[in-house]
Amino acid sequence: MIKKFRAGNSMIFKEIFDRYYLPVKSYAFRYVEDDEVIEDFVQDAFLHVWERREHFFFVAAIKSFLYTSVRNACLDHLRHQKVRRQHEPELVLWLSEEGDEEFLLEDEVHAMVYEAIKDLSEQSRRVVIMTMDGASNPEIAEQLGVSVNTVKTIKLRAYRVLRERLKGLQWLLLLLFGV
């Protein structure tokens, strides 16, 4: 049986899976009481068994590997949860005090930027927004049915207007966005 498994026989793997899936999953439930998390750990363990099938010479070794892998994954998960719980009060405090102010300031700056963009011509506004969404000059040109040079010219003019309108906010933008 193990020779067939090592050779990649999926029917033998299915037999091993059917034999050990529920016992390994029940074992994991002793550590972690979250069925979805356990399911991931057990599936990962079986996947690793399949990927490393040439290294197993006995079915008992596969069984041992499954239990050990799942136990280690559960313990890592529990350690991670413990660290999260330890740092959670700090995170809540940071978000509630400093975070709120920063987010409010950032929202206000975004509102001013979008207000300035709203005053641009329709074509300039579309080019700037598409650029902010990550579109490249050739992509913008194709969508608008214009040349790449036209897109560059529109951007240049729009950025001049925006720089002038947002003149007093440049230092704030640098602080917020770390540019």
C-alpha positions in Angstrom: 0.0 0.0 0.0 2.7 2.5 1.0 4.6 1.8 -2.3 1.5 2.7 -4.3 1.0 5.8 -2.2 4.6 6.9 -2.7 4.2 6.4 -6.4 1.3 8.9 -6.4 -1.8 6.6 -6.4 -4.6 9.0 -5.4 -6.9 6.1 -4.4 -4.5 5.1 -1.7 -4.3 8.8 -0.6 -8.1 8.8 -0.4 -8.1 5.8 1.8 -5.6 7.4 4.1 -7.6 10.6 4.1 -10.8 8.7 4.9 -9.1 6.8 7.7 -7.5 9.7 9.5 -9.4 12.9 8.6 -12.0 12.7 11.4 -9.6 11.5 14.2 -7.1 14.2 13.3 -9.8 16.8 13.2 -11.2 15.7 16.6 -7.7 15.8 18.0 -7.3 19.4 16.8 -10.5 20.4 18.4 -8.9 19.7 21.8 -6.7 22.7 21.2 -8.8 25.1 19.0 -12.6 25.2 19.1 -13.0 26.9 15.7 -14.1 24.5 13.1 -13.0 26.6 10.1 -9.5 27.1 11.6 -9.2 23.4 12.3 -10.4 22.5 8.8 -7.6 24.6 7.3 -5.0 23.0 9.6 -6.1 19.5 8.7 -6.3 20.1 5.0 -2.9 21.7 5.1 -1.5 18.7 6.9 -3.0 16.3 4.3 -1.7 18.5 1.5 1.8 18.3 3.0 1.6 14.5 3.2 0.7 14.3 -0.4 3.4 16.7 -1.5 6.0 14.8 0.6 4.7 11.3 -0.1 8.1 10.0 -1.3 9.5 10.5 2.2 7.0 8.2 3.9 7.9 4.6 4.3 5.2 3.5 6.8 1.5 4.4 7.2 2.4 5.0 10.9 4.8 7.7 9.8 2.0 9.4 7.9 -0.3 9.2 10.9 2.4 10.7 13.2 3.1 13.5 10.7 -0.6 14.4 10.5 -1.1 14.6 14.3 2.2 16.5 14.8 1.5 19.0 12.0 -2.0 19.7 13.2 -0.9 20.0 16.8 1.9 22.4 15.9 -0.5 24.5 13.7 -3.0 24.7 16.6 -0.3 25.7 19.1 1.0 28.4 16.7 -2.6 29.6 16.3 -3.0 29.8 20.1 0.3 31.7 20.5 -0.8 34.2 17.8 -4.2 34.7 19.5 -2.4 35.3 22.9 -0.2 37.9 21.3 -3.2 39.6 19.7 -5.0 39.7 23.0 -2.0 41.2 24.8 -1.6 44.0 22.2 -5.3 44.6 21.7 -5.7 47.2 24.5 -2.8 49.2 23.0 -4.3 49.0 19.5 -7.7 50.1 20.7 -6.2 53.0 22.7 -4.1 54.1 19.8 -7.0 54.0 17.3 -9.3 55.8 19.6 -7.0 58.6 20.6 -4.4 59.4 17.9 -6.0 57.4 15.2 -9.3 59.3 15.2 -7.6 62.6 14.9 -5.3 61.4 12.1 -8.2 59.8 10.2 -10.4 63.0 10.6 -7.5 65.2 9.3 -6.9 62.8 6.5 -10.6 62.8 5.6 -10.7 66.6 5.6 -7.6 66.8 3.3 -9.2 64.2 1.0 -12.4 66.3 0.9 -10.4 69.4 0.0 -8.5 67.6 -2.7 -11.7 66.1 -4.2 -13.4 69.5 -4.0 -10.5 71.0 -6.0 -10.7 68.1 -8.5 -14.4 68.7 -8.9 -13.7 72.3 -10.1 -11.6 71.0 -13.0 -13.0 70.6 -16.5 -14.7 67.3 -17.1 -11.9 65.8 -19.2 -9.2 67.0 -16.7 -11.3 65.6 -13.8 -11.6 62.2 -15.5 -7.9 62.0 -16.3 -6.9 62.9 -12.7 -9.3 60.5 -11.1 -8.3 57.7 -13.5 -4.7 58.4 -12.6 -5.5 58.3 -8.9 -7.1 54.9 -9.5 -3.8 53.6 -10.9 -4.5 53.8 -14.7 -1.5 54.4 -16.9 -1.3 57.1 -19.6 -1.9 54.6 -22.4 -4.9 53.1 -20.6 -6.4 56.5 -20.0 -5.8 57.5 -23.6 -7.5 54.3 -24.9 -10.5 54.8 -22.6 -10.9 58.4 -23.6 -10.1 57.9 -27.3 -7.3 60.5 -27.3 -3.5 60.2 -27.8 -1.1 59.6 -24.9 0.4 63.1 -25.5 -3.0 64.6 -25.0 -3.3 62.7 -21.7 0.1 64.1 -20.6 -0.9 67.6 -21.6 -4.3 67.4 -19.7 -2.5 66.0 -16.6 0.1 68.8 -16.7 -2.5 71.5 -16.9 -4.7 69.9 -14.3 -1.8 69.5 -11.9 -0.9 73.1 -12.3 -4.5 74.1 -11.4 -4.6 71.7 -8.4 -1.2 72.9 -7.1 -2.4 76.5 -7.2 -5.7 75.6 -5.4 -4.1 73.4 -2.8 -1.1 75.6 -2.2 -1.6 75.9 1.5 -2.1 72.1 2.0 1.2 70.9 0.5 2.9 70.6 3.9 -0.1 68.8 5.3 -0.2 66.3 2.4 3.5 65.7 2.9 2.9 64.9 6.6 -0.1 62.7 6.0 1.1 60.7 3.1 4.9 60.7 3.8 5.7 61.8 0.3 
